[in-house]
Amino acid sequence: KLITVKGVKNMDYFDRIQKAVDYIELYLTDELDLEEVAREAYCSLFHFHRVFQVVVGDSVKEYIRKRRLSLAGRELATTCVKVLDVALKYGYETPEAFTKAFKKYHHCTPYLCRKNGAYNFR
């Protein structure tokens, strides 16, 4: 069941969250300000987090993390860009942190993803 607020229809929430998702996708490789993302959905940050979780099924941060790792996998499987450059592009400060998150998400290392040309696009 969707979170409801007096005077706001459930469909409004879907539209608002879609605007936020569109904004996230546009700036996925940048450092995202979650307050700005919430403004795109015309919500307070607190309310945005609650509604996003209900509509999308993941927290905002988890959604961003998964999308970045998904795009990183595609980039590694289809280009010759260095793993370090991909890690930095998607917001990881060290190759070790990137490899750990990548392996947890894709069930393989960045090296194997590149070698096999396959990734788990979700």
C-alpha positions in Angstrom: 0.0 0.0 0.0 1.3 3.4 -0.9 1.9 6.1 1.7 -0.9 8.6 1.3 -1.3 12.2 2.2 -4.6 14.0 2.3 -5.3 15.6 -1.0 -2.5 13.8 -3.0 -3.4 10.9 -5.3 -1.3 7.7 -5.4 -0.5 8.4 -9.1 1.1 11.7 -8.1 3.6 9.7 -6.1 4.6 7.6 -9.1 5.0 10.7 -11.2 7.0 12.5 -8.5 9.3 9.5 -8.0 9.7 9.1 -11.8 10.9 12.7 -12.0 13.4 12.0 -9.2 14.6 8.8 -11.0 15.0 10.7 -14.3 17.1 13.3 -12.4 19.2 10.5 -10.8 19.8 8.9 -14.1 20.9 12.2 -15.7 23.5 12.8 -13.0 24.4 9.3 -12.0 28.1 9.8 -12.5 28.1 13.0 -10.5 28.0 13.4 -6.7 24.2 13.6 -6.1 22.7 15.8 -3.5 19.7 13.9 -2.1 18.0 17.1 -1.0 18.1 18.2 -4.7 16.7 14.9 -5.8 13.9 15.2 -3.2 13.1 18.7 -4.6 12.7 17.1 -8.1 10.0 15.0 -6.5 8.4 18.0 -4.7 8.9 16.3 -1.3 10.8 16.9 1.9 13.9 14.7 2.2 12.3 12.7 4.9 9.0 12.1 3.0 10.9 11.4 -0.2 13.0 8.6 1.4 9.8 7.0 2.6 7.9 7.2 -0.7 10.9 6.2 -2.8 11.3 3.0 -0.7 7.7 2.1 -1.2 7.5 2.9 -4.9 10.9 1.6 -6.0 11.5 -1.2 -3.5 15.0 0.1 -2.6 16.2 3.0 -0.6 17.5 6.0 -2.7 21.1 5.3 -1.8 20.7 1.5 -2.6 19.1 2.4 -6.0 21.9 4.7 -6.9 24.5 2.2 -5.8 22.9 -0.6 -7.9 22.5 1.6 -11.0 26.1 2.7 -10.8 27.4 -0.9 -10.4 25.2 -2.0 -13.3 26.5 0.7 -15.6 30.1 0.0 -14.4 29.6 -3.7 -15.4 28.4 -2.7 -18.8 31.3 -0.3 -19.3 33.9 -2.9 -18.2 32.3 -5.6 -20.4 32.1 -3.4 -23.5 35.1 -1.0 -23.4 38.8 -1.0 -22.6 38.6 1.7 -20.0 40.8 0.9 -17.0 39.1 -0.6 -13.9 40.5 2.3 -11.8 38.9 4.9 -14.1 35.6 3.1 -14.0 35.7 2.9 -10.2 36.4 6.6 -9.9 33.8 7.5 -12.5 31.1 5.8 -10.5 32.1 7.3 -7.1 34.5 4.8 -5.6 37.6 6.2 -3.9 39.7 3.0 -4.1 39.9 0.0 -6.5 39.5 -2.3 -3.5 36.2 -0.7 -2.5 34.9 -0.9 -6.0 36.0 -4.5 -6.5 34.3 -5.5 -3.2 31.0 -3.8 -4.2 31.2 -5.0 -7.8 31.8 -8.6 -6.7 28.9 -8.5 -4.3 26.5 -7.2 -7.0 27.7 -9.0 -10.1 29.1 -12.2 -8.4 32.4 -11.8 -10.3 35.4 -9.5 -10.2 35.7 -6.5 -12.6 38.6 -8.4 -14.2 36.4 -11.5 -15.0 33.6 -9.2 -16.2 36.0 -7.6 -18.7 37.6 -10.9 -19.7 34.3 -12.7 -20.3 32.5 -9.7 -21.7 29.5 -10.5 -19.6 27.8 -8.6 -16.7 24.6 -8.7 -14.7 22.6 -5.9 -16.1 19.7 -5.2 -13.8 
